[in-house]
Amino acid sequence: MSKLSETPAENPQKNLPGHIAALQRPEFSAEQRRTLLAIAHQAILSVVAGHSFPDTPPGSPLLLEPRGVFTTLYLSDHLRERHGEGLGDALNCETHPEHRQLRGCVGYAVPVAPLYRAVAETACAAAFEDSRFHPVTNQEAPRLEVSLSVLSRLFPIHPGAVEIGRHGLVISIGSRRGLLLPQVPTEYGWDRETFLDQTCLKAGLPLDAWRKDAIIQAFTAEVFADTDFAGTDLANTDLADTDLADSDLADTHSGER
């Protein structure tokens, strides 16, 4: 399992394969997004409660496809104040620009499992196995904010074609490999060269490795989060109901994929 530390050409469209350009349209319906976010929350709460999360396939065929995905967990400032003033220093983690504290981020960079299962696995790994943080506590688990990044397949890209806010990067030399999600440079105000530099740093490579012999690959990601469903109790969402809705929507949206 890959772990993440979070963390133009004249016409860049010409550099993109057709299936990547198509991903600019949302691939997942609102109900499918809600289902995946609910799976992430409920998988974490199942671990906290000491029982296994039921591996029941959802009704939507799209959620059964193998996909790469990263699950990012945040803890908001008000929760840090209530559950320990020194938590930020103790965890030695970054403060998110929107005053949320990163609490874990783990993902699969390549498709290794059906999407619904990959979400459950990466959510639990982000909460309890990210070595940069203490495991999520019983008090924190119900109050976590979840963000999911569902990845396209990797494709080669020229450094000049990298678009901030659209492309994620994977830079590698031999066994050294670094990955950063598309939203990272936007959140931290990086330009293209800084993004390339920081991805090299993530791989344990010299900052300028992308200018030399490193392999540069890109991907796009469909990113959605709890904040898209304000007022919805995702932890207690009935997945059976959302599965039925997903099945109906899968037929409705089949021509848009």
ABEGO torsion letter per residue (X at the ends): XBBBAXXXBABAAAABBAAAAAAABBABBAAAAAAAAAAAAAAAAAAAAGBBBBBBBBABAAAABBBBBBBBBBBBAAAAAAAEAAAAAAAGBBBBAAGBBBAEBBBBABBABBAAAAAAAAAAAAAAABAABBBBBAAAAAABBBBBBBBBBBBBBBAAABBBGABBBBBBBEABBBBBBAAAAAAAGBBAAAAAAAAAAAAGBBAAAAABABBBBBBBBBBBBAAAABGBBAAABBAAAAAAAAAAAAAAAAAAX
